[in-house]
Amino acid sequence: MNDIEAGLRRRIIELCREMNRSGLNQGTSGNISARFGDRMLLTPSATPYDAMTPEMIVSMPLDGPDGEWSGPLKPSTEWRFHRDILRNKPEAGAVVHAHPTFATTLAITRRSIPACHYMVAIFGGNDVRCCDYARYGTPELSELVLQALQGRSACLMANHGMVALGGDLDQAMWRAVELETLARQYYYSLQLDGGPVLLSEAQIADVLRSFAGYGHQSGKTGV
């Protein structure tokens, strides 16, 4: 293991712990992956983040046989959609999956998030879609997630949680946090008389143009 890979493994663990400290995730229900050459580095299954070490991070080939992996522990049960996202979106360098309260609440009701706030544009369009339901870890779920991610960098997963991707780990985590923030704002707006007033397609298109130089959204790591 070279220094670059070791650093990437450590950063995955740091962000897993941050997910739980911030309330973005609970227990070991979330998982994080990062592209490393022609392989994927992924959190292991059912392992407390505080006990996780860099050696425990699973390595999987992006184009190898299904389920092939190396490491002392089994990969997350969600390895399939992590791998398929990285396979199908070469611009993505990392994937964050979690069960945050507000995003998951909306996913339980099978709601996509519309253009209730201009920050929806950081995910690539005028909404964040909610994919249909399939059991965790299945090829069916992976296919549904990929459909919901067409032209987008995040989606909700029906009766499950959310997934966000980025050019690197930090951008993927930034988007995951922004998605939960947006979900919380949308949820509360639904409680008020009249509900949210949505932005038009033209207004979101204007925001998308302005985001060309916006922080994490800009640069060669953008998705």
Secondary structure, 3 states (H helix, E strand, C coil): CCHHHHHHHHHHHHHHHHHHHHCCCCCCCCEEEEEECCEEEECECCCCHHHCCHHHCEEEECCCCCCCCECCCCECCCHHHHHHHHHHCCCCCEEEEECCHHHHHHHHCCCCECCCCHHHHHHCCCCECEECCCCCCCHHHHHHHHHHCCCCCEEEECCCEEEEEECCHHHHHHHHHHHHHHHHHHHHHCCCCCCCCCCCHHHHHHHHHHHHHCHHHCCCCCC
